[in-house]
Amino acid sequence: MDFFNINEAKPGDEVFVIYRNPHVPSVANVKQAEIVQHPKDPNSLALFLNETLHVIEDDDALFPSLEAAQRAYDENYFDFEAE
C-alpha cells in the first residue's frame, strides 16, 4: 500500500484517511484531512479532520492521494450490500 510518510510531514500537507463514523461503527469513508501544528505541543503535528484536531497515532494510516486511500478501502472493507 502507498502510505504517506509521516516523518516527512509538514503543516499544510494534504492527506487522506479512512475514517470510521463514531456513531455508526459499520460505516467508514475516505476523507481528506490536513496536517497542522499541534496547538498545545509545538514539536508535534496533528490531523485536522471534520473540523476537529486529532492527535496522529503511530498506527494511523495516512495516504498521499485519494486514489491510494480508495484502493486501501476497497481492499480492506467488506461490502455489506454485496451479500
Biopython code that builds the backbone (N, CA, C, O; Angstrom):
import numpy as np
from Bio.PDB.StructureBuilder import StructureBuilder

atoms = [
    (1, "MET", "N", (0.837, -1.187, 0.000)),
    (1, "MET", "CA", (0.000, 0.000, 0.000)),
    (1, "MET", "C", (0.876, 1.242, 0.000)),
    (1, "MET", "O", (2.010, 1.232, 0.478)),
    (2, "ASP", "N", (0.335, 2.270, -0.530)),
    (2, "ASP", "CA", (1.040, 3.540, -0.661)),
    (2, "ASP", "C", (0.653, 4.451, 0.504)),
    (2, "ASP", "O", (-0.382, 5.116, 0.457)),
    (3, "PHE", "N", (1.490, 4.483, 1.559)),
    (3, "PHE", "CA", (1.199, 5.295, 2.736)),
    (3, "PHE", "C", (1.927, 6.636, 2.663)),
    (3, "PHE", "O", (2.968, 6.758, 2.018)),
    (4, "PHE", "N", (1.369, 7.627, 3.328)),
    (4, "PHE", "CA", (2.007, 8.928, 3.490)),
    (4, "PHE", "C", (3.091, 8.780, 4.549)),
    (4, "PHE", "O", (2.844, 8.209, 5.611)),
    (5, "ASN", "N", (4.284, 9.287, 4.273)),
    (5, "ASN", "CA", (5.393, 9.190, 5.221)),
    (5, "ASN", "C", (5.274, 10.309, 6.254)),
    (5, "ASN", "O", (5.585, 11.465, 5.964)),
    (6, "ILE", "N", (4.830, 9.967, 7.444)),
    (6, "ILE", "CA", (4.608, 10.963, 8.494)),
    (6, "ILE", "C", (5.913, 11.622, 8.928)),
    (6, "ILE", "O", (5.897, 12.746, 9.430)),
    (7, "ASN", "N", (7.033, 10.945, 8.746)),
    (7, "ASN", "CA", (8.324, 11.522, 9.118)),
    (7, "ASN", "C", (8.714, 12.701, 8.233)),
    (7, "ASN", "O", (9.574, 13.499, 8.608)),
    (8, "GLU", "N", (8.097, 12.816, 7.075)),
    (8, "GLU", "CA", (8.365, 13.924, 6.164)),
    (8, "GLU", "C", (7.236, 14.954, 6.170)),
    (8, "GLU", "O", (7.242, 15.891, 5.372)),
    (9, "ALA", "N", (6.283, 14.783, 7.058)),
    (9, "ALA", "CA", (5.106, 15.661, 7.097)),
    (9, "ALA", "C", (5.460, 17.057, 7.579)),
    (9, "ALA", "O", (6.358, 17.251, 8.398)),
    (10, "LYS", "N", (4.721, 18.023, 7.040)),
    (10, "LYS", "CA", (4.849, 19.411, 7.487)),
    (10, "LYS", "C", (3.466, 20.040, 7.472)),
    (10, "LYS", "O", (2.594, 19.601, 6.723)),
    (11, "PRO", "N", (3.258, 21.061, 8.291)),
    (11, "PRO", "CA", (1.949, 21.717, 8.307)),
    (11, "PRO", "C", (1.545, 22.169, 6.903)),
    (11, "PRO", "O", (2.338, 22.736, 6.150)),
    (12, "GLY", "N", (0.297, 21.897, 6.590)),
    (12, "GLY", "CA", (-0.245, 22.248, 5.287)),
    (12, "GLY", "C", (-0.337, 21.081, 4.326)),
    (12, "GLY", "O", (-0.997, 21.181, 3.292)),
    (13, "ASP", "N", (0.324, 19.964, 4.655)),
    (13, "ASP", "CA", (0.236, 18.786, 3.794)),
    (13, "ASP", "C", (-1.187, 18.241, 3.801)),
    (13, "ASP", "O", (-1.840, 18.182, 4.843)),
    (14, "GLU", "N", (-1.646, 17.851, 2.642)),
    (14, "GLU", "CA", (-2.964, 17.240, 2.492)),
    (14, "GLU", "C", (-2.781, 15.729, 2.497)),
    (14, "GLU", "O", (-1.904, 15.203, 1.813)),
    (15, "VAL", "N", (-3.603, 15.039, 3.262)),
    (15, "VAL", "CA", (-3.585, 13.581, 3.315)),
    (15, "VAL", "C", (-5.018, 13.067, 3.234)),
    (15, "VAL", "O", (-5.980, 13.829, 3.331)),
    (16, "PHE", "N", (-5.131, 11.781, 3.057)),
    (16, "PHE", "CA", (-6.439, 11.130, 3.031)),
    (16, "PHE", "C", (-6.421, 9.993, 4.033)),
    (16, "PHE", "O", (-5.411, 9.308, 4.194)),
    (17, "VAL", "N", (-7.543, 9.797, 4.704)),
    (17, "VAL", "CA", (-7.660, 8.762, 5.727)),
    (17, "VAL", "C", (-8.939, 7.973, 5.515)),
    (17, "VAL", "O", (-9.881, 8.443, 4.877)),
    (18, "ILE", "N", (-8.954, 6.771, 6.060)),
    (18, "ILE", "CA", (-10.201, 6.006, 6.115)),
    (18, "ILE", "C", (-10.767, 6.285, 7.492)),
    (18, "ILE", "O", (-10.193, 5.884, 8.504)),
    (19, "TYR", "N", (-11.890, 6.970, 7.525)),
    (19, "TYR", "CA", (-12.468, 7.458, 8.772)),
    (19, "TYR", "C", (-13.716, 6.664, 9.103)),
    (19, "TYR", "O", (-14.664, 6.615, 8.319)),
    (20, "ARG", "N", (-13.704, 6.049, 10.263)),
    (20, "ARG", "CA", (-14.873, 5.291, 10.718)),
    (20, "ARG", "C", (-15.806, 6.228, 11.473)),
    (20, "ARG", "O", (-15.374, 6.963, 12.361)),
    (21, "ASN", "N", (-17.069, 6.199, 11.122)),
    (21, "ASN", "CA", (-18.081, 7.031, 11.760)),
    (21, "ASN", "C", (-18.228, 6.608, 13.224)),
    (21, "ASN", "O", (-18.576, 5.458, 13.494)),
    (22, "PRO", "N", (-17.970, 7.516, 14.174)),
    (22, "PRO", "CA", (-18.045, 7.130, 15.586)),
    (22, "PRO", "C", (-19.463, 6.796, 16.048)),
    (22, "PRO", "O", (-19.634, 6.138, 17.074)),
    (23, "HIS", "N", (-20.477, 7.237, 15.312)),
    (23, "HIS", "CA", (-21.869, 6.982, 15.705)),
    (23, "HIS", "C", (-22.429, 5.722, 15.053)),
    (23, "HIS", "O", (-23.390, 5.135, 15.549)),
    (24, "VAL", "N", (-21.825, 5.312, 13.943)),
    (24, "VAL", "CA", (-22.259, 4.115, 13.224)),
    (24, "VAL", "C", (-20.997, 3.325, 12.873)),
    (24, "VAL", "O", (-20.445, 3.510, 11.788)),
    (25, "PRO", "N", (-20.532, 2.452, 13.761)),
    (25, "PRO", "CA", (-19.243, 1.778, 13.579)),
    (25, "PRO", "C", (-19.095, 0.982, 12.283)),
    (25, "PRO", "O", (-17.970, 0.736, 11.847)),
    (26, "SER", "N", (-20.188, 0.578, 11.664)),
    (26, "SER", "CA", (-20.086, -0.194, 10.432)),
    (26, "SER", "C", (-19.900, 0.700, 9.203)),
    (26, "SER", "O", (-19.791, 0.192, 8.087)),
    (27, "VAL", "N", (-19.862, 2.015, 9.388)),
    (27, "VAL", "CA", (-19.722, 2.940, 8.267)),
    (27, "VAL", "C", (-18.331, 3.573, 8.297)),
    (27, "VAL", "O", (-17.910, 4.133, 9.310)),
    (28, "ALA", "N", (-17.631, 3.474, 7.173)),
    (28, "ALA", "CA", (-16.320, 4.107, 7.031)),
    (28, "ALA", "C", (-16.267, 4.788, 5.671)),
    (28, "ALA", "O", (-16.863, 4.313, 4.704)),
    (29, "ASN", "N", (-15.552, 5.901, 5.605)),
    (29, "ASN", "CA", (-15.423, 6.656, 4.366)),
    (29, "ASN", "C", (-13.994, 7.145, 4.216)),
    (29, "ASN", "O", (-13.260, 7.266, 5.197)),
    (30, "VAL", "N", (-13.608, 7.421, 2.990)),
    (30, "VAL", "CA", (-12.331, 8.075, 2.735)),
    (30, "VAL", "C", (-12.561, 9.572, 2.889)),
    (30, "VAL", "O", (-13.471, 10.137, 2.282)),
    (31, "LYS", "N", (-11.726, 10.208, 3.708)),
    (31, "LYS", "CA", (-11.868, 11.642, 3.981)),
    (31, "LYS", "C", (-10.548, 12.364, 3.747)),
    (31, "LYS", "O", (-9.472, 11.811, 3.974)),
    (32, "GLN", "N", (-10.649, 13.595, 3.294)),
    (32, "GLN", "CA", (-9.486, 14.455, 3.149)),
    (32, "GLN", "C", (-9.195, 15.119, 4.493)),
    (32, "GLN", "O", (-10.119, 15.502, 5.211)),
    (33, "ALA", "N", (-7.918, 15.255, 4.830)),
    (33, "ALA", "CA", (-7.513, 15.898, 6.075)),
    (33, "ALA", "C", (-6.260, 16.721, 5.814)),
    (33, "ALA", "O", (-5.642, 16.614, 4.756)),
    (34, "GLU", "N", (-5.898, 17.534, 6.783)),
    (34, "GLU", "CA", (-4.714, 18.372, 6.651)),
    (34, "GLU", "C", (-3.804, 18.175, 7.860)),
    (34, "GLU", "O", (-4.275, 18.073, 8.992)),
    (35, "ILE", "N", (-2.509, 18.123, 7.611)),
    (35, "ILE", "CA", (-1.527, 18.084, 8.682)),
    (35, "ILE", "C", (-1.369, 19.514, 9.201)),
    (35, "ILE", "O", (-1.141, 20.442, 8.424)),
    (36, "VAL", "N", (-1.492, 19.682, 10.520)),
    (36, "VAL", "CA", (-1.369, 21.011, 11.133)),
    (36, "VAL", "C", (-0.438, 20.931, 12.342)),
    (36, "VAL", "O", (-0.160, 19.847, 12.854)),
    (37, "GLN", "N", (0.034, 22.080, 12.784)),
    (37, "GLN", "CA", (0.836, 22.152, 14.008)),
    (37, "GLN", "C", (-0.068, 21.847, 15.196)),
    (37, "GLN", "O", (-1.168, 22.393, 15.294)),
    (38, "HIS", "N", (0.377, 20.996, 16.080)),
    (38, "HIS", "CA", (-0.407, 20.681, 17.275)),
    (38, "HIS", "C", (-0.507, 21.959, 18.118)),
    (38, "HIS", "O", (0.522, 22.570, 18.407)),
    (39, "PRO", "N", (-1.702, 22.378, 18.517)),
    (39, "PRO", "CA", (-1.851, 23.654, 19.220)),
    (39, "PRO", "C", (-1.230, 23.705, 20.617)),
    (39, "PRO", "O", (-0.920, 24.788, 21.112)),
    (40, "LYS", "N", (-1.046, 22.554, 21.255)),
    (40, "LYS", "CA", (-0.505, 22.545, 22.616)),
    (40, "LYS", "C", (0.927, 22.031, 22.688)),
    (40, "LYS", "O", (1.569, 22.128, 23.734)),
    (41, "ASP", "N", (1.430, 21.487, 21.588)),
    (41, "ASP", "CA", (2.784, 20.956, 21.562)),
    (41, "ASP", "C", (3.463, 21.400, 20.272)),
    (41, "ASP", "O", (3.235, 20.804, 19.219)),
    (42, "PRO", "N", (4.295, 22.440, 20.339)),
    (42, "PRO", "CA", (4.914, 22.969, 19.127)),
    (42, "PRO", "C", (5.863, 22.000, 18.432)),
    (42, "PRO", "O", (6.268, 22.248, 17.297)),
    (43, "ASN", "N", (6.224, 20.899, 19.095)),
    (43, "ASN", "CA", (7.097, 19.903, 18.483)),
    (43, "ASN", "C", (6.332, 18.751, 17.841)),
    (43, "ASN", "O", (6.938, 17.793, 17.361)),
    (44, "SER", "N", (5.005, 18.839, 17.830)),
    (44, "SER", "CA", (4.174, 17.765, 17.291)),
    (44, "SER", "C", (3.239, 18.281, 16.217)),
    (44, "SER", "O", (2.956, 19.475, 16.113)),
    (45, "LEU", "N", (2.776, 17.337, 15.428)),
    (45, "LEU", "CA", (1.780, 17.635, 14.405)),
    (45, "LEU", "C", (0.462, 16.978, 14.790)),
    (45, "LEU", "O", (0.427, 16.064, 15.613)),
    (46, "ALA", "N", (-0.609, 17.453, 14.190)),
    (46, "ALA", "CA", (-1.938, 16.884, 14.405)),
    (46, "ALA", "C", (-2.628, 16.780, 13.051)),
    (46, "ALA", "O", (-2.129, 17.268, 12.037)),
    (47, "LEU", "N", (-3.759, 16.147, 13.060)),
    (47, "LEU", "CA", (-4.557, 15.966, 11.856)),
    (47, "LEU", "C", (-5.841, 16.772, 12.014)),
    (47, "LEU", "O", (-6.557, 16.615, 13.003)),
    (48, "PHE", "N", (-6.132, 17.630, 11.046)),
    (48, "PHE", "CA", (-7.370, 18.403, 11.068)),
    (48, "PHE", "C", (-8.349, 17.701, 10.144)),
    (48, "PHE", "O", (-8.182, 17.703, 8.924)),
    (49, "LEU", "N", (-9.366, 17.105, 10.736)),
    (49, "LEU", "CA", (-10.321, 16.271, 10.020)),
    (49, "LEU", "C", (-11.715, 16.543, 10.553)),
    (49, "LEU", "O", (-11.934, 16.517, 11.764)),
    (50, "ASN", "N", (-12.651, 16.801, 9.666)),
    (50, "ASN", "CA", (-14.034, 17.072, 10.067)),
    (50, "ASN", "C", (-14.114, 18.207, 11.082)),
    (50, "ASN", "O", (-14.853, 18.125, 12.063)),
    (51, "GLU", "N", (-13.349, 19.263, 10.838)),
    (51, "GLU", "CA", (-13.350, 20.456, 11.691)),
    (51, "GLU", "C", (-12.885, 20.157, 13.119)),
    (51, "GLU", "O", (-13.227, 20.885, 14.051)),
    (52, "THR", "N", (-12.099, 19.076, 13.288)),
    (52, "THR", "CA", (-11.617, 18.675, 14.600)),
    (52, "THR", "C", (-10.144, 18.301, 14.514)),
    (52, "THR", "O", (-9.697, 17.739, 13.514)),
    (53, "LEU", "N", (-9.392, 18.613, 15.562)),
    (53, "LEU", "CA", (-7.991, 18.198, 15.628)),
    (53, "LEU", "C", (-7.902, 16.786, 16.195)),
    (53, "LEU", "O", (-8.583, 16.451, 17.163)),
    (54, "HIS", "N", (-7.062, 15.970, 15.587)),
    (54, "HIS", "CA", (-6.834, 14.605, 16.044)),
    (54, "HIS", "C", (-5.336, 14.419, 16.224)),
    (54, "HIS", "O", (-4.553, 14.796, 15.353)),
    (55, "VAL", "N", (-4.937, 13.846, 17.337)),
    (55, "VAL", "CA", (-3.544, 13.501, 17.544)),
    (55, "VAL", "C", (-3.196, 12.390, 16.554)),
    (55, "VAL", "O", (-3.963, 11.441, 16.390)),
    (56, "ILE", "N", (-2.058, 12.506, 15.905)),
    (56, "ILE", "CA", (-1.625, 11.465, 14.971)),
    (56, "ILE", "C", (-0.988, 10.344, 15.775)),
    (56, "ILE", "O", (-0.002, 10.550, 16.483)),
    (57, "GLU", "N", (-1.559, 9.167, 15.657)),
    (57, "GLU", "CA", (-1.079, 7.988, 16.379)),
    (57, "GLU", "C", (-0.156, 7.168, 15.471)),
    (57, "GLU", "O", (-0.216, 7.285, 14.248)),
    (58, "ASP", "N", (0.689, 6.346, 16.075)),
    (58, "ASP", "CA", (1.621, 5.518, 15.308)),
    (58, "ASP", "C", (0.917, 4.560, 14.349)),
    (58, "ASP", "O", (1.457, 4.232, 13.293)),
    (59, "ASP", "N", (-0.274, 4.113, 14.709)),
    (59, "ASP", "CA", (-0.967, 3.143, 13.869)),
    (59, "ASP", "C", (-1.978, 3.772, 12.906)),
    (59, "ASP", "O", (-2.737, 3.053, 12.256)),
    (60, "ASP", "N", (-1.997, 5.097, 12.808)),
    (60, "ASP", "CA", (-2.878, 5.758, 11.840)),
    (60, "ASP", "C", (-2.377, 5.504, 10.421)),
    (60, "ASP", "O", (-1.176, 5.578, 10.159)),
    (61, "ALA", "N", (-3.279, 5.211, 9.525)),
    (61, "ALA", "CA", (-2.938, 5.013, 8.121)),
    (61, "ALA", "C", (-3.300, 6.283, 7.366)),
    (61, "ALA", "O", (-4.476, 6.590, 7.171)),
    (62, "LEU", "N", (-2.285, 7.011, 6.949)),
    (62, "LEU", "CA", (-2.471, 8.234, 6.179)),
    (62, "LEU", "C", (-2.010, 7.967, 4.755)),
    (62, "LEU", "O", (-0.987, 7.317, 4.538)),
    (63, "PHE", "N", (-2.758, 8.464, 3.797)),
    (63, "PHE", "CA", (-2.458, 8.197, 2.394)),
    (63, "PHE", "C", (-2.176, 9.500, 1.662)),
    (63, "PHE", "O", (-2.779, 10.529, 1.966)),
    (64, "PRO", "N", (-1.252, 9.460, 0.686)),
    (64, "PRO", "CA", (-0.878, 10.682, -0.020)),
    (64, "PRO", "C", (-1.873, 11.129, -1.081)),
    (64, "PRO", "O", (-1.821, 12.269, -1.545)),
    (65, "SER", "N", (-2.784, 10.230, -1.468)),
    (65, "SER", "CA", (-3.739, 10.585, -2.522)),
    (65, "SER", "C", (-5.087, 9.920, -2.266)),
    (65, "SER", "O", (-5.188, 8.932, -1.539)),
    (66, "LEU", "N", (-6.098, 10.478, -2.871)),
    (66, "LEU", "CA", (-7.434, 9.898, -2.787)),
    (66, "LEU", "C", (-7.427, 8.486, -3.381)),
    (66, "LEU", "O", (-8.060, 7.578, -2.843)),
    (67, "GLU", "N", (-6.723, 8.313, -4.471)),
    (67, "GLU", "CA", (-6.676, 7.014, -5.143)),
    (67, "GLU", "C", (-6.050, 5.947, -4.242)),
    (67, "GLU", "O", (-6.553, 4.827, -4.169)),
    (68, "ALA", "N", (-4.956, 6.288, -3.555)),
    (68, "ALA", "CA", (-4.297, 5.332, -2.655)),
    (68, "ALA", "C", (-5.220, 4.963, -1.502)),
    (68, "ALA", "O", (-5.307, 3.792, -1.133)),
    (69, "ALA", "N", (-5.900, 5.934, -0.934)),
    (69, "ALA", "CA", (-6.829, 5.671, 0.166)),
    (69, "ALA", "C", (-8.007, 4.827, -0.308)),
    (69, "ALA", "O", (-8.458, 3.929, 0.402)),
    (70, "GLN", "N", (-8.501, 5.114, -1.499)),
    (70, "GLN", "CA", (-9.637, 4.362, -2.032)),
    (70, "GLN", "C", (-9.253, 2.911, -2.304)),
    (70, "GLN", "O", (-10.042, 2.001, -2.054)),
    (71, "ARG", "N", (-8.038, 2.694, -2.817)),
    (71, "ARG", "CA", (-7.558, 1.327, -3.046)),
    (71, "ARG", "C", (-7.483, 0.552, -1.731)),
    (71, "ARG", "O", (-7.917, -0.597, -1.654)),
    (72, "ALA", "N", (-6.928, 1.193, -0.696)),
    (72, "ALA", "CA", (-6.829, 0.544, 0.618)),
    (72, "ALA", "C", (-8.224, 0.238, 1.162)),
    (72, "ALA", "O", (-8.460, -0.835, 1.715)),
    (73, "TYR", "N", (-9.128, 1.174, 1.003)),
    (73, "TYR", "CA", (-10.503, 0.969, 1.459)),
    (73, "TYR", "C", (-11.125, -0.228, 0.733)),
    (73, "TYR", "O", (-11.706, -1.114, 1.358)),
    (74, "ASP", "N", (-10.991, -0.238, -0.597)),
    (74, "ASP", "CA", (-11.585, -1.309, -1.403)),
    (74, "ASP", "C", (-10.995, -2.677, -1.059)),
    (74, "ASP", "O", (-11.705, -3.682, -1.101)),
    (75, "GLU", "N", (-9.705, -2.724, -0.719)),
    (75, "GLU", "CA", (-9.038, -3.983, -0.403)),
    (75, "GLU", "C", (-9.336, -4.488, 1.009)),
    (75, "GLU", "O", (-9.206, -5.682, 1.279)),
    (76, "ASN", "N", (-9.736, -3.586, 1.909)),
    (76, "ASN", "CA", (-9.830, -3.959, 3.316)),
    (76, "ASN", "C", (-11.210, -3.874, 3.947)),
    (76, "ASN", "O", (-11.387, -4.311, 5.084)),
    (77, "TYR", "N", (-12.175, -3.334, 3.253)),
    (77, "TYR", "CA", (-13.507, -3.212, 3.853)),
    (77, "TYR", "C", (-14.499, -4.035, 3.078)),
    (77, "TYR", "O", (-14.609, -3.923, 1.857)),
    (78, "PHE", "N", (-15.220, -4.863, 3.798)),
    (78, "PHE", "CA", (-16.231, -5.731, 3.233)),
    (78, "PHE", "C", (-17.443, -4.921, 2.810)),
    (78, "PHE", "O", (-17.892, -4.042, 3.546)),
    (79, "ASP", "N", (-17.972, -5.209, 1.641)),
    (79, "ASP", "CA", (-19.160, -4.513, 1.144)),
    (79, "ASP", "C", (-20.394, -5.291, 1.604)),
    (79, "ASP", "O", (-20.731, -6.322, 1.022)),
    (80, "PHE", "N", (-21.065, -4.798, 2.647)),
    (80, "PHE", "CA", (-22.218, -5.491, 3.227)),
    (80, "PHE", "C", (-23.391, -5.574, 2.258)),
    (80, "PHE", "O", (-24.220, -6.477, 2.372)),
    (81, "GLU", "N", (-23.474, -4.661, 1.322)),
    (81, "GLU", "CA", (-24.600, -4.662, 0.384)),
    (81, "GLU", "C", (-24.423, -5.700, -0.715)),
    (81, "GLU", "O", (-25.382, -5.986, -1.431)),
    (82, "ALA", "N", (-23.241, -6.271, -0.876)),
    (82, "ALA", "CA", (-22.991, -7.242, -1.919)),
    (82, "ALA", "C", (-23.593, -8.609, -1.593)),
    (82, "ALA", "O", (-23.793, -9.427, -2.491)),
    (83, "GLU", "N", (-23.875, -8.854, -0.352)),
    (83, "GLU", "CA", (-24.423, -10.158, 0.069)),
    (83, "GLU", "C", (-25.917, -10.209, -0.129)),
    (83, "GLU", "O", (-26.546, -11.225, 0.170)),
]
sb = StructureBuilder()
sb.init_structure("model")
sb.init_model(0)
sb.init_chain("A")
sb.init_seg("    ")
for serial, (resi, resn, name, xyz) in enumerate(atoms, 1):
    if name == "N":
        sb.init_residue(resn, " ", resi, " ")
    sb.init_atom(name, np.array(xyz, "f"), 0.0, 1.0, " ", f" {name:<3s}", serial, name[0])
structure = sb.get_structure()
